[in-house]
C-alpha cells in the first residue's frame, strides 16, 4: 500500500500519469537482442566500427550506430587522429614520378603498391614488407626480415607475382633507398613494369599502404606478448590472412579476397 502511495505522490510531483511509471519501452527487448548480436561481432573483430558491423549483420548502419551509442559500445581497438600533412610544394625532382595517381584501375593486377613498416619487438626491430593490389585492396605479397633492404622488398614483390601468377602494369612505392635500388628497379624494368613513386615526404601518396599499416598495427596490439619472434611472425601472417579473407573492407562491403573472386567470376 505504501508503495502505491509513493508512486502516486511521485506522479503528482512530476505532473505525469501514474501509469507511465510502469511503462516499458517496446524497443527495449529487440534492442537488447540486437545489442547481443553487435557484441558478438565485436568480440571477433575488435576494430570494427558501426559501418562494418552493419555489413556483417546485414543491418541498417544508422540503427547499429544508435544502439552502439545507446549501450556505450565502442571498438576495443581504435585508430588515433591523423597527422597534419605537410605541403607537397618545393620538393626536389626525382628520377621517378607518381604515375599511378593519374589512373583508376578497373581490373586486378593493373597497379600494385609496395611499402614496408617496422615493428619494435623486445628492444629490436622486425620489418614487414607488403604489396597491395590497388583495385582489390588485397595484400598479394609479403615478407618479414630483421633488416630493411632491397632483398626484403624484392621478396614481397616475388611473393605477389607467385600469388597472382602475373606481373602488374604499374608498381608504385615511396622513394626509399630500398625501392630506388638498382636491384629492385632493374627487375621491374626487365619485365616491362612501369615504376611509379610518391614525392618525398608525401606518405599519403601511397595512401592504401599507409592506411593498411595504421590499422594492421592496431590489430596486432602489444607484440611483446609473444615469447619468440617466430610466434610473432606466425601472428603477422594470421593477421594478413584475416585482413584478406575475413575483415570487411568498407569500399566493397566484403573482404578484399571476396571482392577479387567475384570480379574474376564476372570477367
C-alpha positions in Angstrom: 0.0 0.0 0.0 2.8 2.3 0.9 4.4 1.6 -2.5 1.3 2.6 -4.3 1.1 5.9 -2.4 4.7 6.7 -3.1 4.2 6.2 -6.8 1.1 8.3 -6.7 2.9 11.2 -4.9 5.8 10.9 -7.3 3.5 11.0 -10.3 1.7 14.1 -8.9 5.1 15.8 -8.2 6.3 15.1 -11.8 3.0 16.1 -13.3 2.6 12.8 -15.2 0.1 9.9 -15.2 0.8 7.3 -12.5 0.6 4.5 -15.2 3.6 6.0 -17.1 5.8 4.9 -14.1 5.1 1.3 -15.2 5.8 1.9 -18.9 8.5 -0.2 -20.5 9.7 0.8 -24.0 8.6 -1.6 -26.7 12.0 -1.2 -28.3 13.9 -2.4 -25.2 13.6 -6.1 -25.9 14.6 -6.1 -29.6 17.3 -3.5 -28.8 18.7 -5.9 -26.2 18.7 -8.7 -28.8 20.4 -6.6 -31.4 22.9 -5.5 -28.8 24.0 -9.1 -28.2 24.4 -9.6 -32.0 26.6 -6.5 -32.2 28.7 -7.6 -29.2 29.2 -11.0 -30.8 30.6 -9.4 -34.0 32.8 -7.0 -32.0 34.2 -9.9 -30.0 35.7 -11.5 -33.1 36.5 -8.2 -34.8 37.8 -5.8 -32.2 38.4 -2.9 -34.6 35.0 -2.9 -36.3 33.0 0.3 -36.2 29.3 0.7 -36.9 29.7 0.5 -40.7 31.5 -2.8 -40.8 29.2 -4.3 -38.0 26.1 -3.2 -40.1 27.5 -5.1 -43.1 28.4 -8.2 -41.1 24.8 -8.3 -39.6 23.1 -7.0 -42.7 21.5 -4.3 -40.5 20.9 -0.6 -41.2 24.1 1.3 -40.2 22.1 4.1 -38.6 20.4 1.5 -36.3 23.7 0.0 -35.4 25.1 3.4 -34.6 22.1 4.3 -32.4 22.4 1.0 -30.5 26.2 1.4 -30.0 25.6 4.9 -28.7 22.7 3.8 -26.5 24.7 0.9 -24.9 28.1 2.7 -24.9 29.7 0.1 -27.2 33.0 1.2 -28.8 35.6 -0.8 -30.7 38.3 -2.1 -28.4 40.9 -1.0 -31.0 40.6 2.5 -32.3 42.8 4.5 -34.7 44.3 7.7 -33.4 44.0 11.1 -35.1 45.6 11.6 -38.5 48.7 13.7 -38.7 48.6 17.1 -40.5 50.0 16.7 -44.0 52.9 19.0 -44.9 53.0 20.7 -48.3 53.9 19.0 -51.5 55.4 22.2 -52.8 59.2 22.8 -53.3 60.0 19.1 -53.4 63.1 18.1 -55.4 62.6 16.5 -58.8 63.0 12.7 -58.5 64.0 10.2 -61.1 60.6 8.6 -60.9 57.3 10.4 -60.6 53.9 9.5 -59.3 52.2 8.0 -62.3 49.6 5.9 -60.5 47.6 8.9 -59.2 46.6 9.6 -62.8 45.0 6.2 -63.3 42.0 4.4 -61.9 42.4 0.7 -62.1 39.3 -1.2 -63.4 40.8 -4.6 -63.0 43.1 -6.6 -60.7 46.8 -6.6 -61.4 46.9 -3.3 -63.2 48.6 -1.4 -60.4 50.3 -2.7 -57.3 51.9 -0.7 -54.5 54.7 -1.7 -52.1 55.8 -0.5 -48.8 57.4 -1.7 -45.5 57.0 -0.9 -41.9 58.9 -1.7 -38.7 57.6 -3.4 -35.6 59.5 -2.7 -32.3 59.9 -6.1 -30.6 61.7 -6.6 -27.3 64.4 -3.9 -27.9 64.9 -4.7 -31.6 63.1 -4.2 -34.9 61.3 -6.6 -37.3 60.4 -5.3 -40.7 57.3 -6.3 -42.7 57.1 -5.5 -46.4 53.8 -5.9 -48.3 52.4 -5.5 -51.8 48.8 -4.4 -52.2 46.6 -4.6 -55.4 45.2 -1.1 -55.7 42.0 -2.4 -57.3 41.1 -5.2 -54.9 43.0 -3.8 -51.8 44.2 -7.3 -51.2 47.7 -7.9 -49.8 49.0 -10.1 -52.5 52.6 -10.4 -51.3 54.5 -10.1 -48.0 57.9 -10.7 -46.5 59.4 -10.4 -43.0 63.1 -9.7 -42.1 65.3 -8.4 -39.3 66.7 -5.8 -41.8 65.1 -3.3 -44.2 66.8 -3.8 -47.5 66.3 -4.3 -51.2 66.1 -8.1 -50.8 63.2 -7.6 -48.4 61.1 -5.6 -50.8 62.1 -7.9 -53.7 60.9 -10.9 -51.6 57.5 -9.3 -51.1 57.2 -8.5 -54.8 58.2 -12.0 -55.8 55.6 -13.4 -53.4 52.9 -11.2 -55.0 54.0 -12.4 -58.5 53.7 -16.0 -57.3 50.3 -15.4 -55.7 48.8 -13.8 -58.8 50.8 -15.7 -61.4 51.4 -12.5 -63.3 53.0 -9.0 -63.0 51.3 -5.6 -62.8 51.5 -2.9 -65.4 52.4 -0.4 -62.7 54.3 -0.7 -59.4 54.1 2.2 -57.0 56.1 2.9 -53.9 57.8 5.7 -51.9 61.3 6.9 -52.7 63.0 4.8 -50.1 66.5 3.6 -51.0 65.2 0.0 -51.0 62.7 0.8 -53.8 65.2 3.0 -55.7 67.9 0.4 -55.6 69.2 -0.9 -58.9 68.3 -4.4 -57.8 64.6 -3.5 -57.5 64.1 -1.1 -60.3 66.1 -3.2 -62.8 63.9 -6.2 -62.0 60.7 -4.2 -62.7 62.0 -2.7 -65.9 63.3 -6.0 -67.2 59.7 -7.3 -67.1 58.2 -4.2 -68.5 56.6 -2.9 -65.3 56.3 0.9 -65.2 57.8 2.4 -62.0 55.8 5.0 -60.1 56.9 6.7 -56.9 55.5 9.2 -54.4 57.1 12.5 -53.8 59.5 12.7 -50.9 57.9 13.3 -47.5 54.4 12.5 -49.0 53.3 9.2 -47.4 49.7 9.9 -48.3 50.6 9.4 -52.0 50.9 5.7 -51.0 47.7 6.0 -49.0 46.3 2.5 -49.3 49.5 1.0 -47.8 49.7 3.7 -45.1 46.1 3.1 -44.2 46.6 -0.6 -44.1 49.6 -0.4 -41.8 47.9 2.0 -39.5 45.1 -0.4 -38.8 47.2 -3.5 -39.0 49.5 -2.4 -36.2 46.5 -1.6 -34.0 45.0 -5.0 -34.5 48.3 -6.7 -33.7 48.2 -4.9 -30.4 51.1 -5.4 -28.0 53.5 -7.6 -29.9 55.8 -8.0 -26.9 53.3 -10.5 -25.5 54.8 -13.1 -27.9 57.6 -15.3 -26.4 59.6 -15.5 -29.6 59.9 -13.7 -33.0 58.7 -16.9 -34.6 55.4 -16.6 -32.6 55.2 -13.0 -33.7 55.8 -13.9 -37.4 53.0 -16.5 -37.1 50.6 -13.9 -35.8 51.6 -11.4 -38.5 50.7 -13.9 -41.2 47.5 -14.8 -39.3 46.5 -11.1 -39.3 47.3 -10.8 -43.0 45.1 -13.7 -43.7 42.3 -12.2 -41.6 42.6 -8.9 -43.5 42.4 -10.6 -46.9 39.8 -13.2 -46.3 37.5 -12.1 -43.4 37.8 -8.4 -42.5 35.1 -6.3 -44.2 36.6 -3.6 -46.3 34.1 -0.6 -46.4 34.9 0.1 -50.0 33.3 -3.2 -51.0 31.2 -4.3 -48.0 33.2 -7.6 -48.1 36.7 -8.8 -47.7 39.3 -8.0 -50.4 39.6 -11.6 -51.4 35.8 -12.0 -51.8 35.8 -8.9 -54.0 38.6 -10.2 -56.1 36.9 -13.6 -56.6 33.6 -12.0 -57.5 35.3 -9.8 -60.1 37.1 -12.8 -61.5 33.8 -14.6 -61.9 32.5 -11.7 -64.0 35.5 -11.3 -66.2 
